Amino acid sequence: MSRTLELPDEVYAALQADARSSATTPAGWIASRLPAQSNGKEPIGVPASQALGIGAGVTPPPNDETAKQWLAEHRLEKYG
């Protein structure tokens, strides 16, 4: 199925020029800039195994005593 889209002449001229410089058609140029279509089978976003953040470490988190010690050491370094 095809659809017709009306564009001002200057917009179409710019689209055509960009498409030509990319060695594609205007429709191909537009399609290449659209987000990939999902058929519901592919997950969206980053897999949890690749996510980075505070819980991404392989060691257990510090306990309260270790955190207090770390803060005290860094305050001493920074403020004397």
N, C-alpha and C positions, 0 to 999 in steps of 0.2 A: 504494500500500500504506500502511496506517496501523498505528501501534504504540500501545500503551497504556503510559503511564508513571505510576506511583503516586508521589504527593507528599504530604507531611503537609499538613493543612489550612492551617496558617499560612504555609507556603511557597507553596502555590497561591494563597492570598489576596494575598500580596505580589506574586506574578507577575501575577496578574490586575489588580491596581491599577496596577502599572508599565506593563503592556500598554495599559490603558485610558488612562493619561495620555499615552502615546505614540501614541494613536489606532490601535492595532493589536490583533490577537488574541494570546493567550498563545503560540500556536505561531509567529506572525509575530515576536513579541518575541524568542523564543529564536533563531529562524533569523537575525534581524538581528545577533545577537551571535556567531554562529559564524564561523570563518574562511572566506573564499571557497573554494569547492571548485575544485580544479584538475583539468582534463581532460587534463593532460599536454602541452597545447599552449602554455600560457602560462608564461613563465619565472617562477621564484620569486625574490623578493628584489629588490635594486636593480641596474639595469643597470650594467655596468662604466663606461659613459660618464658616469654620474652619481655614481660613487663618489668620495669625497674622501679624501685621505690624503697621505702624504708624496710619493707619486709622481704626484700629480694636476697638478703644475705644468706650464707650457708651456716653461719654460726648462730647460736641462740642469742637472743637480745640480752643486754646487760641487766643485772638486777639493780635495785634501788641504791644499794651501797656503792656499787661500781660507778653508777651514773653520778652520784654525789661526789665521789672522789675525782672523777674526770672533770666535773664542773669546777671543783675547788682548785685543781691543778691549772686549768686554763684561765681562771680568774686571776690566779697568782701571776701567771705569765703575762697576762694583758695589763693588769692594774698594779702589779708589784706588791 
